[in-house]
Amino acid sequence: MKCISVYTDNFEVFSDVFEEVIEINLGENDERELQGITVSDSGEVPEHYLERMAKKPEVVVMRDKKRNITILQHGKVFEILIPTEDQEVVITG
């Protein structure tokens, strides 16, 4: 899964840049600023990362079912997890 990190703890600000973040073409470990918010490609994360993070009480898990995207919010960061080809995100538990 590809992971894009959006460095803000403000959901409203995150919502404002979400569509732009999804459309931006970041290279691996690339970092950009959108509307004053730092956005970076955090590379690939293993399948078990989502399962492990979803179990933590301080992590909020959100889904965009239409696009099969999972968003994790914890601390001052939102992580957008986008399945790469031949992957499907499944949350158990």
N, C-alpha and C positions, 0 to 999 in steps of 0.2 A: 504494500500500500504506500502511496505517495503521501507525505505529510507536509502540510503548509502551516507554518506558525504565524499567528496574528497577535502581536504584542499589545494587548489592551485588556483591561478588566471591565470595560464598559460595554454591555450587550448592545446598546443602541448604536454606539460607534461601530462595533463589529458588524451589525446588521447593515449599516450604511455602506460598508466597503465589501461585504461578502460577495456580491455578484462580480465586482471588479477583480477580487482576489481569485475567484474561480476561473475567470477568463484570461488572467495575466499568464504569460508564458515565462515562468521562472526556470532558470537552469538549476542544476543541483547545487545546493549551498549558496544560491543567489539570494540577495537581500535588496528590497526596495522599500520606498516610503510611499504610502497612499494616503492622502488626506491627513498627513501628520502621524500616521500609524506605521510602524515597522512591520513588514511582511517578509518572511523568509521561507525558502524551500529547505525543509529539514531532512530531505532525502527519503529513503525507503524505511519503513518500520515493519517489523515482522507481524504476522497475524496475531500472535499471542499478546502483543502490546495492547491492542484494543480490549481484549478480554481482561487483562490485568488491570488496566486503568479504569474500566467500567465498574470494577468491584470496590474501588476506593470511594469512601463516603464524601470526600471533598471534590470529587470529579462529577461534573454535570455532563450527561451524554444526550446529544440531540441528533436527530436524523433528518435528512432530506431524502425521503423514500423515492421521489421521482427521479433523482439523479444518483441514487445509491451512495450518498456521501454521509459520513459520520463526522460530527463535530464534538470535540471534547473541550470543556472549559474547566480550567483549574488555575488557581492563583491569578496571575495577571497575563494569562495567555489562552488563546483559543487555538486548538489544533484541528485542522481540517484534514480528514483522512479520506483519500480518494483511491478506490480500488484500481489497480493496474489491470491490464487485460488478463482474462481468465481467473479473476478473483471475485469473490462475493463476500461482502461483510455480513457476518452472523454474530449476533450478541447472544450469549448463553447466560443463564443464571438469573 
